Amino acid sequence: MKRNHHYKSIVSTQTRARELADRGTPNWTIVRADRQTGGRGRMDRKFLSNPGGLYFTIVLRPRMKAAGLGDFSLKTGRLLTRTLGELTGISTKVKEPNDVLALCADGRWRKVAGVLIEASGGSTALDWIAVGIGINLNNEISADLPDASSFSVIAGKRIGIGRIYRQLTSTLRQAWKNL
């Protein structure tokens, strides 16, 4: 079964990953898109996903109980925050449970990334976890979102999407190897 799915445009990487997970896709299947037309965050909030950002969902088949999801979510948000800060050289912090904020030139912290974690299974074992990650790298941010920004705006230069994707997925794979 195919493990890497890349789309130019898709409604939602999270929705597609859930469909694949329900059909038995293997551990570490990744659904990635250049653009999402219906990206979403926690509590079904809309996540604007214009071209130039990095949007992907990883399907995991963990050996963990549902009770561990809260801790997993917090650790994932912190790991994403730390890794993006290291890769971009921009000051970042986590807004719990799993948003990434970056320090802008005006001294304000603005949202630049987020994580959406969904799972299926029972209380004793999970069938799968879908970890959706959306990062504003080089994409335009709507003026309607004054509390959001992108890494390229903050850095004053374009950010290499492929490099961020490869290094971030490598870091996540290492961190999650014992799930």
Order of alpha helices (4+ residues) and beta strands (2+ residues): beta-alpha-beta-beta-alpha-beta-beta-beta-beta-alpha-alpha
